[in-house]
Amino acid sequence: MEKQNPQPVCGQEALLLLNCVTESPYDSEKCIRFLQSLRECVLSKVSSLLPLVTDLYQSFVSGKVNKFVIPSQEHASEGAGGSATKPPS
C-alpha cells in the first residue's frame, strides 16, 4: 500500500501563485486571482482554528496549563533518562 504524504495547508493555492509569478510573460491579472484564492484559503483555515487557539490561551493565562508539550516529543524525552524541561522555581 502506498504511503500518503500530508499536503500543506493551502499548498495547491500557493503552488499556483508561485508558478504564475515565475511565468513569462507575467500575467498580473491571473496572478492576482491566484493571490486572492490563496488569501481566502488561509483566512478560512485561520478562522476555523482561532477558537481553539483562544481556548488554549485562556487556559494558559488562567493557570490551568503551565507548559505546552508536543506529545511525540514528550514520550521521546521520557526514554532519554529525564525531562527536557526546566523544573518550576
PyMOL Python script that loads the backbone (N, CA, C, O; Angstrom):
from pymol import cmd

cmd.read_pdbstr("""\
ATOM      1  N   MET A   1       0.841  -1.175   0.000  1.00  0.00           N
ATOM      2  CA  MET A   1       0.000   0.000   0.000  1.00  0.00           C
ATOM      3  C   MET A   1       0.889   1.243   0.000  1.00  0.00           C
ATOM      4  O   MET A   1       1.863   1.320   0.750  1.00  0.00           O
ATOM      5  N   GLU A   2       0.548   2.208  -0.842  1.00  0.00           N
ATOM      6  CA  GLU A   2       1.350   3.410  -0.975  1.00  0.00           C
ATOM      7  C   GLU A   2       1.109   4.367   0.187  1.00  0.00           C
ATOM      8  O   GLU A   2      -0.033   4.640   0.556  1.00  0.00           O
ATOM      9  N   LYS A   3       2.198   4.869   0.754  1.00  0.00           N
ATOM     10  CA  LYS A   3       2.100   5.801   1.873  1.00  0.00           C
ATOM     11  C   LYS A   3       1.719   7.184   1.348  1.00  0.00           C
ATOM     12  O   LYS A   3       2.329   7.689   0.407  1.00  0.00           O
ATOM     13  N   GLN A   4       0.698   7.792   1.970  1.00  0.00           N
ATOM     14  CA  GLN A   4       0.255   9.119   1.559  1.00  0.00           C
ATOM     15  C   GLN A   4       0.949  10.181   2.392  1.00  0.00           C
ATOM     16  O   GLN A   4       0.985  10.101   3.620  1.00  0.00           O
ATOM     17  N   ASN A   5       1.496  11.171   1.715  1.00  0.00           N
ATOM     18  CA  ASN A   5       2.117  12.294   2.408  1.00  0.00           C
ATOM     19  C   ASN A   5       1.068  13.361   2.662  1.00  0.00           C
ATOM     20  O   ASN A   5       0.263  13.654   1.777  1.00  0.00           O
ATOM     21  N   PRO A   6       1.060  13.948   3.857  1.00  0.00           N
ATOM     22  CA  PRO A   6       0.097  15.018   4.124  1.00  0.00           C
ATOM     23  C   PRO A   6       0.401  16.224   3.239  1.00  0.00           C
ATOM     24  O   PRO A   6       1.562  16.549   2.994  1.00  0.00           O
ATOM     25  N   GLN A   7      -0.641  16.873   2.770  1.00  0.00           N
ATOM     26  CA  GLN A   7      -0.488  18.052   1.922  1.00  0.00           C
ATOM     27  C   GLN A   7      -0.463  19.308   2.789  1.00  0.00           C
ATOM     28  O   GLN A   7      -1.210  19.402   3.763  1.00  0.00           O
ATOM     29  N   PRO A   8       0.392  20.273   2.444  1.00  0.00           N
ATOM     30  CA  PRO A   8       0.424  21.521   3.204  1.00  0.00           C
ATOM     31  C   PRO A   8      -0.913  22.252   3.107  1.00  0.00           C
ATOM     32  O   PRO A   8      -1.604  22.173   2.092  1.00  0.00           O
ATOM     33  N   VAL A   9      -1.262  22.952   4.164  1.00  0.00           N
ATOM     34  CA  VAL A   9      -2.485  23.746   4.166  1.00  0.00           C
ATOM     35  C   VAL A   9      -2.366  24.808   3.076  1.00  0.00           C
ATOM     36  O   VAL A   9      -1.388  25.553   3.030  1.00  0.00           O
ATOM     37  N   CYS A  10      -3.349  24.869   2.219  1.00  0.00           N
ATOM     38  CA  CYS A  10      -3.396  25.821   1.098  1.00  0.00           C
ATOM     39  C   CYS A  10      -2.202  25.644   0.153  1.00  0.00           C
ATOM     40  O   CYS A  10      -1.819  26.582  -0.547  1.00  0.00           O
ATOM     41  N   GLY A  11      -1.629  24.471   0.134  1.00  0.00           N
ATOM     42  CA  GLY A  11      -0.459  24.205  -0.699  1.00  0.00           C
ATOM     43  C   GLY A  11      -0.726  24.342  -2.183  1.00  0.00           C
ATOM     44  O   GLY A  11       0.105  24.880  -2.914  1.00  0.00           O
ATOM     45  N   GLN A  12      -1.870  23.866  -2.638  1.00  0.00           N
ATOM     46  CA  GLN A  12      -2.195  23.957  -4.060  1.00  0.00           C
ATOM     47  C   GLN A  12      -2.327  25.417  -4.491  1.00  0.00           C
ATOM     48  O   GLN A  12      -1.844  25.801  -5.556  1.00  0.00           O
ATOM     49  N   GLU A  13      -2.973  26.217  -3.670  1.00  0.00           N
ATOM     50  CA  GLU A  13      -3.144  27.633  -3.980  1.00  0.00           C
ATOM     51  C   GLU A  13      -1.793  28.351  -4.019  1.00  0.00           C
ATOM     52  O   GLU A  13      -1.555  29.190  -4.888  1.00  0.00           O
ATOM     53  N   ALA A  14      -0.918  28.019  -3.079  1.00  0.00           N
ATOM     54  CA  ALA A  14       0.410  28.635  -3.039  1.00  0.00           C
ATOM     55  C   ALA A  14       1.232  28.236  -4.260  1.00  0.00           C
ATOM     56  O   ALA A  14       1.940  29.065  -4.832  1.00  0.00           O
ATOM     57  N   LEU A  15       1.140  26.978  -4.657  1.00  0.00           N
ATOM     58  CA  LEU A  15       1.882  26.496  -5.820  1.00  0.00           C
ATOM     59  C   LEU A  15       1.409  27.183  -7.102  1.00  0.00           C
ATOM     60  O   LEU A  15       2.223  27.566  -7.942  1.00  0.00           O
ATOM     61  N   LEU A  16       0.103  27.335  -7.246  1.00  0.00           N
ATOM     62  CA  LEU A  16      -0.425  28.018  -8.430  1.00  0.00           C
ATOM     63  C   LEU A  16       0.069  29.464  -8.498  1.00  0.00           C
ATOM     64  O   LEU A  16       0.434  29.946  -9.571  1.00  0.00           O
ATOM     65  N   LEU A  17       0.081  30.152  -7.362  1.00  0.00           N
ATOM     66  CA  LEU A  17       0.561  31.537  -7.334  1.00  0.00           C
ATOM     67  C   LEU A  17       2.053  31.599  -7.651  1.00  0.00           C
ATOM     68  O   LEU A  17       2.482  32.449  -8.432  1.00  0.00           O
ATOM     69  N   LEU A  18       2.836  30.721  -7.063  1.00  0.00           N
ATOM     70  CA  LEU A  18       4.278  30.707  -7.309  1.00  0.00           C
ATOM     71  C   LEU A  18       4.577  30.463  -8.784  1.00  0.00           C
ATOM     72  O   LEU A  18       5.413  31.148  -9.374  1.00  0.00           O
ATOM     73  N   ASN A  19       3.900  29.498  -9.373  1.00  0.00           N
ATOM     74  CA  ASN A  19       4.111  29.223 -10.794  1.00  0.00           C
ATOM     75  C   ASN A  19       3.688  30.409 -11.652  1.00  0.00           C
ATOM     76  O   ASN A  19       4.328  30.709 -12.659  1.00  0.00           O
ATOM     77  N   CYS A  20       2.628  31.072 -11.262  1.00  0.00           N
ATOM     78  CA  CYS A  20       2.139  32.221 -12.022  1.00  0.00           C
ATOM     79  C   CYS A  20       3.171  33.349 -12.050  1.00  0.00           C
ATOM     80  O   CYS A  20       3.449  33.911 -13.109  1.00  0.00           O
ATOM     81  N   VAL A  21       3.731  33.674 -10.902  1.00  0.00           N
ATOM     82  CA  VAL A  21       4.654  34.819 -10.851  1.00  0.00           C
ATOM     83  C   VAL A  21       5.980  34.530 -11.549  1.00  0.00           C
ATOM     84  O   VAL A  21       6.728  35.458 -11.858  1.00  0.00           O
ATOM     85  N   THR A  22       6.279  33.259 -11.800  1.00  0.00           N
ATOM     86  CA  THR A  22       7.528  32.935 -12.494  1.00  0.00           C
ATOM     87  C   THR A  22       7.336  32.748 -13.994  1.00  0.00           C
ATOM     88  O   THR A  22       8.312  32.569 -14.723  1.00  0.00           O
ATOM     89  N   GLU A  23       6.086  32.787 -14.466  1.00  0.00           N
ATOM     90  CA  GLU A  23       5.830  32.619 -15.895  1.00  0.00           C
ATOM     91  C   GLU A  23       6.276  33.848 -16.676  1.00  0.00           C
ATOM     92  O   GLU A  23       6.284  34.971 -16.172  1.00  0.00           O
ATOM     93  N   SER A  24       6.646  33.590 -17.926  1.00  0.00           N
ATOM     94  CA  SER A  24       6.982  34.682 -18.819  1.00  0.00           C
ATOM     95  C   SER A  24       6.160  34.508 -20.088  1.00  0.00           C
ATOM     96  O   SER A  24       6.254  33.456 -20.719  1.00  0.00           O
ATOM     97  N   PRO A  25       5.380  35.463 -20.479  1.00  0.00           N
ATOM     98  CA  PRO A  25       5.224  36.787 -19.888  1.00  0.00           C
ATOM     99  C   PRO A  25       4.380  36.736 -18.614  1.00  0.00           C
ATOM    100  O   PRO A  25       3.544  35.850 -18.434  1.00  0.00           O
ATOM    101  N   TYR A  26       4.618  37.697 -17.752  1.00  0.00           N
ATOM    102  CA  TYR A  26       3.914  37.799 -16.474  1.00  0.00           C
ATOM    103  C   TYR A  26       2.505  38.325 -16.712  1.00  0.00           C
ATOM    104  O   TYR A  26       2.316  39.360 -17.351  1.00  0.00           O
ATOM    105  N   ASP A  27       1.511  37.595 -16.188  1.00  0.00           N
ATOM    106  CA  ASP A  27       0.101  37.987 -16.316  1.00  0.00           C
ATOM    107  C   ASP A  27      -0.391  38.410 -14.937  1.00  0.00           C
ATOM    108  O   ASP A  27      -0.791  37.574 -14.127  1.00  0.00           O
ATOM    109  N   SER A  28      -0.358  39.712 -14.677  1.00  0.00           N
ATOM    110  CA  SER A  28      -0.684  40.204 -13.336  1.00  0.00           C
ATOM    111  C   SER A  28      -2.128  39.918 -12.944  1.00  0.00           C
ATOM    112  O   SER A  28      -2.395  39.616 -11.781  1.00  0.00           O
ATOM    113  N   GLU A  29      -3.061  40.005 -13.880  1.00  0.00           N
ATOM    114  CA  GLU A  29      -4.464  39.741 -13.544  1.00  0.00           C
ATOM    115  C   GLU A  29      -4.665  38.285 -13.124  1.00  0.00           C
ATOM    116  O   GLU A  29      -5.396  38.000 -12.176  1.00  0.00           O
ATOM    117  N   LYS A  30      -4.020  37.382 -13.826  1.00  0.00           N
ATOM    118  CA  LYS A  30      -4.104  35.956 -13.481  1.00  0.00           C
ATOM    119  C   LYS A  30      -3.494  35.720 -12.095  1.00  0.00           C
ATOM    120  O   LYS A  30      -4.068  35.005 -11.274  1.00  0.00           O
ATOM    121  N   CYS A  31      -2.334  36.322 -11.841  1.00  0.00           N
ATOM    122  CA  CYS A  31      -1.664  36.129 -10.553  1.00  0.00           C
ATOM    123  C   CYS A  31      -2.462  36.741  -9.407  1.00  0.00           C
ATOM    124  O   CYS A  31      -2.470  36.202  -8.300  1.00  0.00           O
ATOM    125  N   ILE A  32      -3.125  37.848  -9.660  1.00  0.00           N
ATOM    126  CA  ILE A  32      -3.961  38.459  -8.621  1.00  0.00           C
ATOM    127  C   ILE A  32      -5.106  37.523  -8.256  1.00  0.00           C
ATOM    128  O   ILE A  32      -5.480  37.428  -7.087  1.00  0.00           O
ATOM    129  N   ARG A  33      -5.665  36.832  -9.247  1.00  0.00           N
ATOM    130  CA  ARG A  33      -6.727  35.859  -8.952  1.00  0.00           C
ATOM    131  C   ARG A  33      -6.186  34.722  -8.083  1.00  0.00           C
ATOM    132  O   ARG A  33      -6.858  34.281  -7.151  1.00  0.00           O
ATOM    133  N   PHE A  34      -4.971  34.245  -8.384  1.00  0.00           N
ATOM    134  CA  PHE A  34      -4.368  33.185  -7.567  1.00  0.00           C
ATOM    135  C   PHE A  34      -4.041  33.693  -6.163  1.00  0.00           C
ATOM    136  O   PHE A  34      -4.197  32.962  -5.185  1.00  0.00           O
ATOM    137  N   LEU A  35      -3.591  34.938  -6.063  1.00  0.00           N
ATOM    138  CA  LEU A  35      -3.310  35.536  -4.757  1.00  0.00           C
ATOM    139  C   LEU A  35      -4.584  35.619  -3.923  1.00  0.00           C
ATOM    140  O   LEU A  35      -4.573  35.306  -2.732  1.00  0.00           O
ATOM    141  N   GLN A  36      -5.672  36.038  -4.543  1.00  0.00           N
ATOM    142  CA  GLN A  36      -6.952  36.128  -3.841  1.00  0.00           C
ATOM    143  C   GLN A  36      -7.405  34.746  -3.374  1.00  0.00           C
ATOM    144  O   GLN A  36      -7.922  34.598  -2.267  1.00  0.00           O
ATOM    145  N   SER A  37      -7.211  33.745  -4.215  1.00  0.00           N
ATOM    146  CA  SER A  37      -7.582  32.374  -3.853  1.00  0.00           C
ATOM    147  C   SER A  37      -6.770  31.883  -2.655  1.00  0.00           C
ATOM    148  O   SER A  37      -7.317  31.261  -1.744  1.00  0.00           O
ATOM    149  N   LEU A  38      -5.469  32.163  -2.657  1.00  0.00           N
ATOM    150  CA  LEU A  38      -4.612  31.777  -1.532  1.00  0.00           C
ATOM    151  C   LEU A  38      -5.036  32.514  -0.266  1.00  0.00           C
ATOM    152  O   LEU A  38      -5.102  31.915   0.808  1.00  0.00           O
ATOM    153  N   ARG A  39      -5.319  33.793  -0.383  1.00  0.00           N
ATOM    154  CA  ARG A  39      -5.749  34.584   0.776  1.00  0.00           C
ATOM    155  C   ARG A  39      -7.035  34.022   1.373  1.00  0.00           C
ATOM    156  O   ARG A  39      -7.142  33.883   2.592  1.00  0.00           O
ATOM    157  N   GLU A  40      -8.007  33.700   0.531  1.00  0.00           N
ATOM    158  CA  GLU A  40      -9.272  33.145   1.011  1.00  0.00           C
ATOM    159  C   GLU A  40      -9.062  31.802   1.705  1.00  0.00           C
ATOM    160  O   GLU A  40      -9.689  31.521   2.726  1.00  0.00           O
ATOM    161  N   CYS A  41      -8.184  30.979   1.150  1.00  0.00           N
ATOM    162  CA  CYS A  41      -7.891  29.684   1.763  1.00  0.00           C
ATOM    163  C   CYS A  41      -7.277  29.873   3.148  1.00  0.00           C
ATOM    164  O   CYS A  41      -7.712  29.246   4.114  1.00  0.00           O
ATOM    165  N   VAL A  42      -6.265  30.739   3.244  1.00  0.00           N
ATOM    166  CA  VAL A  42      -5.592  30.974   4.525  1.00  0.00           C
ATOM    167  C   VAL A  42      -6.570  31.531   5.554  1.00  0.00           C
ATOM    168  O   VAL A  42      -6.586  31.088   6.703  1.00  0.00           O
ATOM    169  N   LEU A  43      -7.381  32.497   5.146  1.00  0.00           N
ATOM    170  CA  LEU A  43      -8.339  33.081   6.084  1.00  0.00           C
ATOM    171  C   LEU A  43      -9.362  32.057   6.554  1.00  0.00           C
ATOM    172  O   LEU A  43      -9.777  32.092   7.712  1.00  0.00           O
ATOM    173  N   SER A  44      -9.774  31.149   5.681  1.00  0.00           N
ATOM    174  CA  SER A  44     -10.741  30.129   6.098  1.00  0.00           C
ATOM    175  C   SER A  44     -10.123  29.166   7.109  1.00  0.00           C
ATOM    176  O   SER A  44     -10.803  28.715   8.030  1.00  0.00           O
ATOM    177  N   LYS A  45      -8.841  28.850   6.945  1.00  0.00           N
ATOM    178  CA  LYS A  45      -8.163  27.953   7.890  1.00  0.00           C
ATOM    179  C   LYS A  45      -7.942  28.655   9.223  1.00  0.00           C
ATOM    180  O   LYS A  45      -8.138  28.053  10.278  1.00  0.00           O
ATOM    181  N   VAL A  46      -7.538  29.915   9.187  1.00  0.00           N
ATOM    182  CA  VAL A  46      -7.286  30.674  10.412  1.00  0.00           C
ATOM    183  C   VAL A  46      -8.575  30.842  11.205  1.00  0.00           C
ATOM    184  O   VAL A  46      -8.579  30.682  12.426  1.00  0.00           O
ATOM    185  N   SER A  47      -9.665  31.162  10.521  1.00  0.00           N
ATOM    186  CA  SER A  47     -10.921  31.384  11.240  1.00  0.00           C
ATOM    187  C   SER A  47     -11.434  30.106  11.886  1.00  0.00           C
ATOM    188  O   SER A  47     -12.112  30.169  12.912  1.00  0.00           O
ATOM    189  N   SER A  48     -11.126  28.942  11.308  1.00  0.00           N
ATOM    190  CA  SER A  48     -11.569  27.691  11.924  1.00  0.00           C
ATOM    191  C   SER A  48     -10.688  27.296  13.107  1.00  0.00           C
ATOM    192  O   SER A  48     -11.145  26.583  14.000  1.00  0.00           O
ATOM    193  N   LEU A  49      -9.430  27.749  13.128  1.00  0.00           N
ATOM    194  CA  LEU A  49      -8.519  27.417  14.225  1.00  0.00           C
ATOM    195  C   LEU A  49      -8.544  28.441  15.355  1.00  0.00           C
ATOM    196  O   LEU A  49      -8.132  28.135  16.474  1.00  0.00           O
ATOM    197  N   LEU A  50      -9.021  29.645  15.078  1.00  0.00           N
ATOM    198  CA  LEU A  50      -8.989  30.716  16.068  1.00  0.00           C
ATOM    199  C   LEU A  50      -9.676  30.360  17.382  1.00  0.00           C
ATOM    200  O   LEU A  50      -9.114  30.655  18.436  1.00  0.00           O
ATOM    201  N   PRO A  51     -10.870  29.737  17.383  1.00  0.00           N
ATOM    202  CA  PRO A  51     -11.483  29.376  18.671  1.00  0.00           C
ATOM    203  C   PRO A  51     -10.627  28.406  19.491  1.00  0.00           C
ATOM    204  O   PRO A  51     -10.586  28.515  20.716  1.00  0.00           O
ATOM    205  N   LEU A  52      -9.950  27.471  18.845  1.00  0.00           N
ATOM    206  CA  LEU A  52      -9.095  26.523  19.566  1.00  0.00           C
ATOM    207  C   LEU A  52      -7.909  27.228  20.203  1.00  0.00           C
ATOM    208  O   LEU A  52      -7.565  26.962  21.355  1.00  0.00           O
ATOM    209  N   VAL A  53      -7.287  28.122  19.455  1.00  0.00           N
ATOM    210  CA  VAL A  53      -6.138  28.863  19.971  1.00  0.00           C
ATOM    211  C   VAL A  53      -6.572  29.770  21.122  1.00  0.00           C
ATOM    212  O   VAL A  53      -5.862  29.884  22.121  1.00  0.00           O
ATOM    213  N   THR A  54      -7.720  30.408  20.989  1.00  0.00           N
ATOM    214  CA  THR A  54      -8.231  31.284  22.046  1.00  0.00           C
ATOM    215  C   THR A  54      -8.486  30.499  23.328  1.00  0.00           C
ATOM    216  O   THR A  54      -8.121  30.955  24.411  1.00  0.00           O
ATOM    217  N   ASP A  55      -9.105  29.328  23.223  1.00  0.00           N
ATOM    218  CA  ASP A  55      -9.355  28.491  24.400  1.00  0.00           C
ATOM    219  C   ASP A  55      -8.048  28.062  25.063  1.00  0.00           C
ATOM    220  O   ASP A  55      -7.934  28.090  26.288  1.00  0.00           O
ATOM    221  N   LEU A  56      -7.070  27.668  24.261  1.00  0.00           N
ATOM    222  CA  LEU A  56      -5.784  27.243  24.797  1.00  0.00           C
ATOM    223  C   LEU A  56      -5.090  28.402  25.506  1.00  0.00           C
ATOM    224  O   LEU A  56      -4.521  28.224  26.582  1.00  0.00           O
ATOM    225  N   TYR A  57      -5.138  29.579  24.908  1.00  0.00           N
ATOM    226  CA  TYR A  57      -4.530  30.759  25.521  1.00  0.00           C
ATOM    227  C   TYR A  57      -5.198  31.080  26.858  1.00  0.00           C
ATOM    228  O   TYR A  57      -4.510  31.370  27.837  1.00  0.00           O
ATOM    229  N   GLN A  58      -6.517  31.032  26.906  1.00  0.00           N
ATOM    230  CA  GLN A  58      -7.240  31.321  28.147  1.00  0.00           C
ATOM    231  C   GLN A  58      -6.878  30.308  29.235  1.00  0.00           C
ATOM    232  O   GLN A  58      -6.737  30.679  30.400  1.00  0.00           O
ATOM    233  N   SER A  59      -6.729  29.044  28.869  1.00  0.00           N
ATOM    234  CA  SER A  59      -6.325  28.023  29.840  1.00  0.00           C
ATOM    235  C   SER A  59      -4.930  28.313  30.378  1.00  0.00           C
ATOM    236  O   SER A  59      -4.672  28.142  31.569  1.00  0.00           O
ATOM    237  N   PHE A  60      -4.036  28.750  29.505  1.00  0.00           N
ATOM    238  CA  PHE A  60      -2.675  29.065  29.912  1.00  0.00           C
ATOM    239  C   PHE A  60      -2.659  30.265  30.857  1.00  0.00           C
ATOM    240  O   PHE A  60      -1.997  30.232  31.894  1.00  0.00           O
ATOM    241  N   VAL A  61      -3.382  31.318  30.501  1.00  0.00           N
ATOM    242  CA  VAL A  61      -3.419  32.540  31.312  1.00  0.00           C
ATOM    243  C   VAL A  61      -4.051  32.277  32.673  1.00  0.00           C
ATOM    244  O   VAL A  61      -3.611  32.841  33.674  1.00  0.00           O
ATOM    245  N   SER A  62      -5.067  31.435  32.725  1.00  0.00           N
ATOM    246  CA  SER A  62      -5.759  31.168  33.987  1.00  0.00           C
ATOM    247  C   SER A  62      -4.980  30.208  34.888  1.00  0.00           C
ATOM    248  O   SER A  62      -5.376  29.983  36.032  1.00  0.00           O
ATOM    249  N   GLY A  63      -3.890  29.645  34.394  1.00  0.00           N
ATOM    250  CA  GLY A  63      -3.080  28.741  35.200  1.00  0.00           C
ATOM    251  C   GLY A  63      -3.475  27.284  35.089  1.00  0.00           C
ATOM    252  O   GLY A  63      -2.884  26.438  35.759  1.00  0.00           O
ATOM    253  N   LYS A  64      -4.457  26.968  34.260  1.00  0.00           N
ATOM    254  CA  LYS A  64      -4.868  25.574  34.089  1.00  0.00           C
ATOM    255  C   LYS A  64      -3.821  24.782  33.310  1.00  0.00           C
ATOM    256  O   LYS A  64      -3.741  23.561  33.437  1.00  0.00           O
ATOM    257  N   VAL A  65      -3.027  25.473  32.511  1.00  0.00           N
ATOM    258  CA  VAL A  65      -1.965  24.851  31.726  1.00  0.00           C
ATOM    259  C   VAL A  65      -0.690  25.598  32.058  1.00  0.00           C
ATOM    260  O   VAL A  65      -0.655  26.826  31.974  1.00  0.00           O
ATOM    261  N   ASN A  66       0.373  24.874  32.438  1.00  0.00           N
ATOM    262  CA  ASN A  66       1.608  25.576  32.770  1.00  0.00           C
ATOM    263  C   ASN A  66       2.736  25.315  31.781  1.00  0.00           C
ATOM    264  O   ASN A  66       3.804  25.916  31.898  1.00  0.00           O
ATOM    265  N   LYS A  67       2.521  24.434  30.814  1.00  0.00           N
ATOM    266  CA  LYS A  67       3.510  24.234  29.761  1.00  0.00           C
ATOM    267  C   LYS A  67       2.822  23.599  28.565  1.00  0.00           C
ATOM    268  O   LYS A  67       1.788  22.944  28.690  1.00  0.00           O
ATOM    269  N   PHE A  68       3.417  23.808  27.420  1.00  0.00           N
ATOM    270  CA  PHE A  68       2.929  23.208  26.190  1.00  0.00           C
ATOM    271  C   PHE A  68       3.895  22.105  25.796  1.00  0.00           C
ATOM    272  O   PHE A  68       5.110  22.303  25.814  1.00  0.00           O
ATOM    273  N   VAL A  69       3.364  20.949  25.443  1.00  0.00           N
ATOM    274  CA  VAL A  69       4.192  19.809  25.086  1.00  0.00           C
ATOM    275  C   VAL A  69       3.657  19.199  23.806  1.00  0.00           C
ATOM    276  O   VAL A  69       2.450  19.006  23.659  1.00  0.00           O
ATOM    277  N   ILE A  70       4.549  18.897  22.886  1.00  0.00           N
ATOM    278  CA  ILE A  70       4.170  18.146  21.697  1.00  0.00           C
ATOM    279  C   ILE A  70       4.224  16.680  22.103  1.00  0.00           C
ATOM    280  O   ILE A  70       5.284  16.204  22.511  1.00  0.00           O
ATOM    281  N   PRO A  71       3.111  15.944  22.004  1.00  0.00           N
ATOM    282  CA  PRO A  71       3.052  14.572  22.524  1.00  0.00           C
ATOM    283  C   PRO A  71       4.189  13.675  22.066  1.00  0.00           C
ATOM    284  O   PRO A  71       4.724  12.927  22.884  1.00  0.00           O
ATOM    285  N   SER A  72       4.579  13.711  20.817  1.00  0.00           N
ATOM    286  CA  SER A  72       5.642  12.821  20.352  1.00  0.00           C
ATOM    287  C   SER A  72       6.969  13.153  21.018  1.00  0.00           C
ATOM    288  O   SER A  72       7.771  12.251  21.260  1.00  0.00           O
ATOM    289  N   GLN A  73       7.223  14.413  21.319  1.00  0.00           N
ATOM    290  CA  GLN A  73       8.457  14.799  21.989  1.00  0.00           C
ATOM    291  C   GLN A  73       8.434  14.433  23.463  1.00  0.00           C
ATOM    292  O   GLN A  73       9.477  14.126  24.042  1.00  0.00           O
ATOM    293  N   GLU A  74       7.258  14.460  24.077  1.00  0.00           N
ATOM    294  CA  GLU A  74       7.139  14.122  25.492  1.00  0.00           C
ATOM    295  C   GLU A  74       7.556  12.670  25.721  1.00  0.00           C
ATOM    296  O   GLU A  74       8.290  12.380  26.665  1.00  0.00           O
ATOM    297  N   HIS A  75       7.098  11.763  24.869  1.00  0.00           N
ATOM    298  CA  HIS A  75       7.438  10.351  25.017  1.00  0.00           C
ATOM    299  C   HIS A  75       8.914  10.103  24.722  1.00  0.00           C
ATOM    300  O   HIS A  75       9.537   9.257  25.364  1.00  0.00           O
ATOM    301  N   ALA A  76       9.474  10.822  23.770  1.00  0.00           N
ATOM    302  CA  ALA A  76      10.882  10.644  23.438  1.00  0.00           C
ATOM    303  C   ALA A  76      11.766  11.076  24.600  1.00  0.00           C
ATOM    304  O   ALA A  76      12.783  10.436  24.868  1.00  0.00           O
ATOM    305  N   SER A  77      11.397  12.149  25.293  1.00  0.00           N
ATOM    306  CA  SER A  77      12.228  12.628  26.395  1.00  0.00           C
ATOM    307  C   SER A  77      12.132  11.715  27.611  1.00  0.00           C
ATOM    308  O   SER A  77      13.065  11.649  28.411  1.00  0.00           O
ATOM    309  N   GLU A  78      11.002  11.004  27.758  1.00  0.00           N
ATOM    310  CA  GLU A  78      10.867  10.087  28.888  1.00  0.00           C
ATOM    311  C   GLU A  78      11.862   8.935  28.777  1.00  0.00           C
ATOM    312  O   GLU A  78      12.389   8.466  29.785  1.00  0.00           O
ATOM    313  N   GLY A  79      12.116   8.485  27.561  1.00  0.00           N
ATOM    314  CA  GLY A  79      13.034   7.378  27.360  1.00  0.00           C
ATOM    315  C   GLY A  79      14.481   7.804  27.409  1.00  0.00           C
ATOM    316  O   GLY A  79      15.372   6.954  27.431  1.00  0.00           O
ATOM    317  N   ALA A  80      14.740   9.095  27.425  1.00  0.00           N
ATOM    318  CA  ALA A  80      16.106   9.591  27.398  1.00  0.00           C
ATOM    319  C   ALA A  80      16.671   9.803  28.798  1.00  0.00           C
ATOM    320  O   ALA A  80      17.742  10.392  28.948  1.00  0.00           O
ATOM    321  N   GLY A  81      15.978   9.341  29.803  1.00  0.00           N
ATOM    322  CA  GLY A  81      16.515   9.419  31.153  1.00  0.00           C
ATOM    323  C   GLY A  81      16.157  10.670  31.910  1.00  0.00           C
ATOM    324  O   GLY A  81      16.829  11.012  32.883  1.00  0.00           O
ATOM    325  N   GLY A  82      15.124  11.359  31.496  1.00  0.00           N
ATOM    326  CA  GLY A  82      14.724  12.532  32.268  1.00  0.00           C
ATOM    327  C   GLY A  82      13.924  13.498  31.448  1.00  0.00           C
ATOM    328  O   GLY A  82      13.723  13.327  30.245  1.00  0.00           O
ATOM    329  N   SER A  83      13.480  14.509  32.127  1.00  0.00           N
ATOM    330  CA  SER A  83      12.657  15.523  31.483  1.00  0.00           C
ATOM    331  C   SER A  83      13.535  16.550  30.799  1.00  0.00           C
ATOM    332  O   SER A  83      14.595  16.919  31.304  1.00  0.00           O
ATOM    333  N   ALA A  84      13.084  17.003  29.654  1.00  0.00           N
ATOM    334  CA  ALA A  84      13.824  18.017  28.921  1.00  0.00           C
ATOM    335  C   ALA A  84      13.417  19.419  29.342  1.00  0.00           C
ATOM    336  O   ALA A  84      13.971  20.400  28.846  1.00  0.00           O
ATOM    337  N   THR A  85      12.459  19.524  30.247  1.00  0.00           N
ATOM    338  CA  THR A  85      12.002  20.845  30.667  1.00  0.00           C
ATOM    339  C   THR A  85      12.608  21.210  32.004  1.00  0.00           C
ATOM    340  O   THR A  85      12.928  20.343  32.818  1.00  0.00           O
ATOM    341  N   LYS A  86      12.761  22.499  32.217  1.00  0.00           N
ATOM    342  CA  LYS A  86      13.314  23.004  33.463  1.00  0.00           C
ATOM    343  C   LYS A  86      12.236  22.939  34.540  1.00  0.00           C
ATOM    344  O   LYS A  86      11.107  23.356  34.283  1.00  0.00           O
ATOM    345  N   PRO A  87      12.540  22.432  35.738  1.00  0.00           N
ATOM    346  CA  PRO A  87      11.539  22.384  36.800  1.00  0.00           C
ATOM    347  C   PRO A  87      11.144  23.792  37.218  1.00  0.00           C
ATOM    348  O   PRO A  87      11.967  24.706  37.179  1.00  0.00           O
ATOM    349  N   PRO A  88       9.866  23.976  37.625  1.00  0.00           N
ATOM    350  CA  PRO A  88       9.425  25.308  38.048  1.00  0.00           C
ATOM    351  C   PRO A  88      10.173  25.777  39.284  1.00  0.00           C
ATOM    352  O   PRO A  88      10.508  24.982  40.163  1.00  0.00           O
ATOM    353  N   SER A  89      10.435  27.102  39.343  1.00  0.00           N
ATOM    354  CA  SER A  89      11.163  27.638  40.500  1.00  0.00           C
ATOM    355  C   SER A  89      10.231  28.125  41.573  1.00  0.00           C
ATOM    356  O   SER A  89      10.683  28.606  42.612  1.00  0.00           O
TER     357      SER A  89
END
""", "prot")
cmd.dss("prot")
cmd.show_as("cartoon", "prot")
cmd.util.cbc("prot")
cmd.orient("prot")
